[in-house]
């Protein structure tokens, strides 16, 4: 299986600012292959999650309280929009980096332009 790419979704008014900050579309996305899910939002966030560590994945309709990279205690939000949100539960927790600092990742909320396809791909075989 080759990498399948999913773009992070961005609010049009926010995209120019996030691009200037190095968090725009040129440096961000979700890549899925047979073994791993890789997530990156510029220099602000990167993670490699083993596919077998993905416990649940679903569309996420919970309130979004910000855009960019936010998190604490293993729960991280990586988004450029409130649209197309997906929630991924990870066990055991994965290692991620935010601004170069290693963090634990057990719940990832992210925005993507193709949320249903990402959910379907990561749910395959379960």
N, C-alpha and C positions, 0 to 999 in steps of 0.2 A: 504494500500500500504506500503510495506516495503521499506527501503532505497535502492536506486539504486546508485551504486558507479561508478564514472568516475575518472580515474587516470589523473593527470596532466602530460602532455607530457614534456619530457626532451631531450635536445640535448645530445647525448652520451658523448661528451667531457666535458660538463659542469656538468653532474650528479655527479661525484665524489666530486667536489668542493662544490656544493650546499648541498650534503649529509653531508659533514664535517661541514658545517655551520648550520646544523639542518633544512634545507629547502628541503630535498630530499623526495623520494617516501614514506618512512616510516611514515612521518608526514604530508603528503599533500594529497589533493584530493577534489572532489566535491561529495556531498551526496545530493540526491534529494528524498524527500518523498512527501506525499500528501499536506503538509502544508508549506514546506520550502525548500530552497536550501541553503546548508551549504558549504562554501568554506574555505579551510585552506591550507596554505603553511607554515608548521612548526610554529615557533614562530613569523615569519614575518608578517603574515596576517591571519585573520579569520573574517568571516562574516556569518550572518544568514539573508537570504532574504525571506520574505514572498512570497509565490507563487503568490498571487493576486497582488503583487507589481511589478512583472515582466511584463513590458509593451511590449518590443520586445526582440527577441533573434534571432540571425542569425550568419552564418559563417562570419568571419572577415578577409578581405584580405588587410587591411591597413598595412602600414609599422610598423614593430616592432623595437623599438629603444633600447631595453635592455632585459635582462632576470633577473628574480627574482620578487621583489615586488617594484613597482614604482607608484607614483600617486600624484595628487594635485587637490584640488578644486572639489572633488567628482568623479574624473575619475581615476580609478586604473587599473594597468596592473599586473596580477599575472600569471607568466609563467616560464617554464624551457626550452622553445623552441619557435621558430617562427612558428612551424607547428601546425596545429589543432586549430587555433584560433577561438574563439567565442566571440561575443559582446552581453552583456545583458544590456538593459536599464531598470532602476528601478524608479518607481514613486508610492508613495512618496519614497524619498531616505531612504536607510537602514543604520543601524549603523554597522560599521566594526571597526576592531582594527588592527593597524599596529605597531608592536613592543610594544604592550600593550597600545598604545595611541588611543583613540576613534576618528574615522573619519566618515564623511558622504560619502555615496556611491550611486551615481546615474548612473554611467556607469562602468561596469566591463568588462575588456577584459581578457580572460584567455585561456590558452592552455590546450587541453585535447587529450587523445589518441583516443577518439570516439566522435569527434565534431558533426557529423551528428546526432548521436543518442541523444546527449544532446539537440540539437536544436529541434529535433522531440518531445522529451519528454516534454520540457518546452513550446512548441508551441501547445501541445495537446488541442483540444477543442476550438481553436480560428480560 
